[in-house]
Each structure stands twice: as structure tokens, then as C-alpha cells.
Amino acid sequence: MKPLIGISCCSKQFGVFGMPNHAASDTYVRATDQVVHGVPVLIPASGPAACCETLLDRLDGFVAAAILAAIFGLLRAGVDGAARGLMVW
């Protein structure tokens, strides 16, 4: 079974109406699929509402693409990935 690899998103406005969207670089998605041979799981940039602890319980790895948002979200959730055996690529 392939590992589930979380990829943090950033929030950007797209389109004529400037609607907020959650985005991650295709580079991270392809690397997760083709290099790591995992299943990419995009994590929305919704701060505390993202339920970081629940997500990390289910993920086998994590790509901190939007690094500052990801780190602050994990710290706010009180999650220590290293202590829980989570591998961060």
C-alpha cells in the first residue's frame, strides 16, 4: 500500500471575482507520486480549522510546501511530529 503524503497548501485568489483557492505546486504533487511513490493529499490553508492533529494521525509523511503556514499550524495544534514517528520530507 502506498504511503499518504500530506502537502501543505497556500491560499491564493483566482479568477475575475478573486475567489479564494487553496493551492500547492505541481512539483510537490509530482514528486510525491513519482519519486516517493506515495499518494499526495493536499492540506488546505485554513489554519486551526484544518484539524492538523487528525490529519497527521492518518498521514505517513508531510511536505511543508507553504512552510511558515504549516509550521505555525502544527505548533498551534500542539503536534510534535518527530515524537510521533512522522517523517517530514
N, C-alpha and C positions, 0 to 999 in steps of 0.2 A: 504494500500500500504506500502511495506517495505521501510525503510529509506536507502538512498545511503550513504555508509560509505567509505570515501577515506582512502587508506593505502599507505603511502609513501614507495617507493622502494629505494634500493641502486643499484649501478652499479657494476657488477662483470664480470670478464672474464671467459668464459666457453669454453670447447672443445679444440681440438687439435690446432686450429688456434687462440685461445684466443679471440674469438669474444665477444664484449661487450653485456651484457644482463642486463635487469632490473629485480630485484628480491625482493620478500618480503617473510617473514617467513610464512609457512603454519599455524603456531599457530595463527597469526593475522587474517588470512583469515577464519579459522575455528571458532575463537571466534566471529568474526563479523557475521558470518552466524548462529552459534548455540547458542551463548549467547545473543548477541544484536538483533538477528533476522533481520539483515539488509542485504543489497546486497553489497558485497565487490567490490570496484573499485580501481584497482591498479594505482597509480600515478607514472609515470616514473621519474627517477632521471636525468632529463635533465635541471635542473636549471631554468633560466629565460624563456627558451623555453617551459616550462610546462604550461604556462598560468595559474598560481596559482589563480589569481582573478576569471577567468572564471570557473575553477573547483570548487572553494569554493562557488560560486554563486549557483551551482547545487547540492552540497553535503549537507547532513543533519548532518554529523559528520565526524571526521577525526582521524585516528590513526597515530601518529607520530612515525612510526617504525624506520625509519632512522632519528632519532631525529635532529641531527645537520643540515643535509641537508634540512630537512623540515622547520625548524625554519628559517634558513638563506634564503631559497627560499621565504617564506611568508613575511619576513621582506623586502627583495628586492622588492617584488611586492607591498609593502605598504598596506598590508591587515591586518586589526585588527579584527580577528575572534570573539573576545568577544563582541565587539561593534556591530557586525553584527548578533549576536544571534547564531553563530555557536558553537555547542557543540563539544569539543575535549575530546575523551576518552583516 
